[in-house]
Amino acid sequence: MGTEDEGGPEKAGTVDYRFTLANERTFLAWIRTALALLAGAVAVLHLLPLGWAEGPRTAVGLLLALLAGAVTVYAPVRWYRVQRIMSSGGILRMSGLPLITAFAVGLVCLLVLLGNLL
């Protein structure tokens, strides 16, 4: 039985190692994103000299920290799910978390900008 590159079918349940490694790189990118969000939360809560009241500062910091937690939980679940789907030859559905993350980071950027301008 040949490999897919040789024109033969690939063994059932095997995944090209390049896809496995790409899945791991995506997992690590999500972990880096969570770390960056957590660093942003620490910065907003403790380091930035924003002239904000305690309420808005805490809200923005907690939003970033919660998003970091969600991404941290999401990353291994997504990695495992994708690996399992690739092994079975199933269809991979799109995830909504990249859009949610982009929206939340954009919202935080807007709040920080408005907080410094007003």
N, C-alpha and C positions, 0 to 999 in steps of 0.2 A: 504494500500500500504506500503510495507516494505522498509527498506533502502537497499543499496547495500550490506552492511555487513550481512544482514539477508537473502540475496539471492534474494531480490526483486529489481526492478529498482529504481534508484534514481529519484527524481522529476526533471522535465525538468527545466533548468535554475539555478539549485542550484549547488554549487561547494563545495566540501569537504573543511572545514575550514582550514585543514592542508595545502592545496594547496594555499589558499588565503594568509595564513601567510607566506608560503615559497616565494610567489610572493612579499610580502611586504619586506621580508628580502633581497631579490635580489635587490629591489628598493633601500633600504638603503645601500647596498653594493656599488651600482653605485654612490650614493651620497657621500659615504666615498672616493671612487676612485676620484671623481671630486674634493673633498676637498684636497686630497693628491696631485693631479696634480697642483692645484692652489698654494698650499704651495711650491711645487717644483718650480713653476714659480717665486714666490716671492723670493725664495732662490737664484735662478740663477740671477735674475735681481738686487737684492739688498744686499744679504748677503754673498754669496760665494766669497772668495778671489781668484777668477780665474784671471789669468793674460791675459785674453782675450781682444781683441779689443771690442769696444762697439757694433759693428755690429753682430758678432756671438753670443754674450751674449744676445742681444735683440732678435735675431731670435730664439734661444733656449727657452728663457723665454716666448715669444709670442706663440710659438708652444705649450708649456705646457698650457698656459692660454687658447688658442683656444680649445685645446682638453678638458680641464676642462669645458669650456662652452658647447661644443658639448655633453659631457656626462651628464651635468646638464639638458639640453633640452631633451636628449634621455631617461633619467631615468623615468620621469613620463609618457611619451608617451608609452614607453615599458610596464610599470606597467599596465596602463589602457588597452592597447591592449591585453596583456596576460590575464588579468582578463576577458575581454569581450570574448575572444576566449575560455577560460575555461568554461564560463557560457553557451556558445552556443554549446560546444562540438566540436569545429572546430580543425583544425590542426595547430599547432604552428610551424612556420618556424624559422630556425636559423637566428641569427643576425650576421652581419659582424663587429659590433663595438668592440666586444672583441678582434678580431684579429687586427683591426686597432689600438686599444689602446695598445695592446702588442707590435706591431711593432713600434709605436711612442715612447713608453717608452724605448724600446730597442735602438732605434736610439738616443734618448737623452742620455742614458747611454754611448753609444759608443762615442758620441760627447764630453761628459764631460771627459771620460777617455783619449781620444785623445788630448783634450784641455790641460789636465794636463801633459801629456807625452811629448808633442811637445813644 
